[in-house]
């Protein structure tokens, strides 16, 4: 389902006309809820970056949502996957930035700041590493990200492969917007929950197993 079809269906089902801005808001709110409810493979990407000696911070990509894995690659090309900790752990374990070595841990530090005077806080996230890198290292970050909205892209993986979740999510936002009666809102909430449950079976279930390792799916016979 592309965006044109989605908006036409929203208005036909709710039996109400909406402005372009309102339809975009319904859609983007539905996308945000879905992308933060299910971790399906289409939401993952990876990037390579470089750690510099003496710098314990690493900036996250602009479309970063959450970490899947973070690995340091040494001079021999060997991957060392970092363990996720909180900032307090890294500060206490490595209280001095002069303690350097191959990083073993990382934490989400918070918004980055520029080198301007005074510093300017940005909207982007950065990581803090422990210990501070003692050399230049390549890193590979696998992460969950926010795809471009179907509002601007026209078509997306979600719209092409699981449009029921997107449509029901947008319908729920639309019926709330026009202050539909409680019975209709309850119906839309139920339909949305059912579609997200099916999507979770895919993203949090089927995409994380196979028949060789997990065995074929079986229904108990009484």
N, C-alpha and C positions, 0 to 999 in steps of 0.2 A: 504494500500500500504506500503510494507516494503522498506527499503533503497535500496536494490538491484533492486527492481522493479522501484523505483523512478529514480535512476541513469540511468537505461536502457531506460526509457521513455524520460528523458531529452535529451539523445544523439540521440535517434531515431527521436524525434520531431524536434529538432534543426538541425539534420543531420550533426552532427559534433562530433568528438571524443575529450574527455577531460581527463585530468589526474585525479587521485583519489583526489588529493589535491584541484583541481579546482571544482570538483563536490561537495566536502565537503563544500567549501567556498560558492557556490551558495545556497546550502541547508541551511546552518547556517545563512546566510544573510536573506533568506526568513523567517526562523523561528523567527529571531529577530524582523523583521517587523511585523509579524503576532501577536506575543506575546505582542507587545506594541501597537497594534491596537484594539484588542478585549479582553475583560475581561470575558472569559468563565470559567465555574465552574471547569473544569479540570486543570486550572492554579492555583487553590487555595489549600493551605494546612494549617495546624495549628500546633503550637508547644507550649509547656509549658516551662516556665523559672522561675527563682527565683530572686526577688529583695532583696537586702541586705540593712539593716538599714544604713543610712548615705551615700549611693551611689546613685547618681541621674542619672547614666547612665545605659543603657541596650544595649547589643550588638545584632545586627540583625543576622539572620541565613545566612550562606554562600551563599545560593541560592536566597536570598531576592531580589524582584523586586519592590514591593510597598505594602502598608498596606491595609488590608481589615478592620480589627478592632483590637483594643488592649484593654484588660480588666484586671483589678486587682481583685484578689480573696482574700477577707478578711478572718479572722479566722473562721467566721461562714459559709464560703463557698459561700457567696454572691458575685455576679459579679458586678463590677463598671466599665463601659466602659469609657475610657479616651477620651477627646476631642482633636482633632488635632489642634495644633497651630504652629506658627513659633518660632524659637529660641529666637528672640527678645522679644516676648510676655512673654515667661517663664522667661527670664533674668530680665525683668522689674517687673513682678508680684512677683517673688521670687528672689530678688537680692542677698540674702545670702543663701548659701547651708545649713546653720544651721536651716533654716525654714523648719521644717519637718512635715509630716502628711501623710494621705492616698493620693497618687498621683491622680490628677484630669486631668492633661493635659500631652501631649507628643508632641515632635517635632523631626523631623529627624535632628540630630545634625551634621552628616557628618562622614568621615572616622574615624575609631578607631585608637588609638595609643597604643603601647606596653609600658610596664614599664621599658624598657631598658633605659640606659643613653648613648647618648641622645635618646629620644623616637623615635620609628620607626612608620611611618604612614602606615597603612595596607590598603588593598583594600575593607575592609568590612565597613558596615554602622553601626552607633550606634544611639540610641535615647537618648534624654534628657527628664527628667520627672520633673514635678512641682506639688506640692512641693516635696522635697527630701523625700524618704520613711523613715518613723519613726520606721519601724519594718521590719521583713522579710515577704514578700508577694509572693504568687504565681501569675504569670501572664499567660494569654493565648493570643497568637498572631495568628490571622488569616491573611494570607498574600498571595499575588500573587508571584509566583516564576518562575524561568526559568527551565523547565523540562530538563532532559538529552536529548541531540540532537539525532535525529534519526540516525545521522551519526555513533554514537557509540552504541546507544541502539538497533538499528536494526528495532524496531517497537516503535511507540508512539501513544498516543491518537489522535494526529492530523493526523498522517498517516493512522490510522485505521478508523477514523470517518469523517474526512474532508480533504481528500487527494487532492481535487481540489485546495484548497487555497495553500497548500504546493507545489504542482506541478507547478501551474501557477506562484507562487512567484519565484521558482527556475528557471523556464524557462525565466522569465524576466531578472534575473541576468545573465543567460547564453547568451541570445541574445545581451545584452549590452556588455558582455565580448568580444564577437567576432565582435563587432561593426557592428551589423546588420543594415539594412537600416531603415530609420525613420518610414516607413509604418509598417514594421514588429514589431518594438519596440512599436509603438502605439497600434497595435493589441494585443500584449502580455500584455501591461499595462491595456487595456480594460478588457481582460479576468481575469487578477489578481484582478482588482477592483470589478468585478462582483462576483467572488468567495468570496472575503473578505466581501462584502456586505451581502451575504447569511450567512456567518459565524457570522457576527454581529447580524443578525436577531435571530440567536440561542443564542449566548452568552450574548448580551446586550438586548435581547427581550424575547424570549420564556422561557429561564431559569430564568427569573425574574418575571414571572407572572403565574397564573393558571386560569382556567375557573371559579372557585368559586369566586375568588376575583376580577378578571378583566373582567369576562364575556367571552363568546365565541367570537372568531374572526369573524367579519362580514364585508362583502363587501357591501357598500351602493348600493341600488337599485334605479334607476332613473325612 
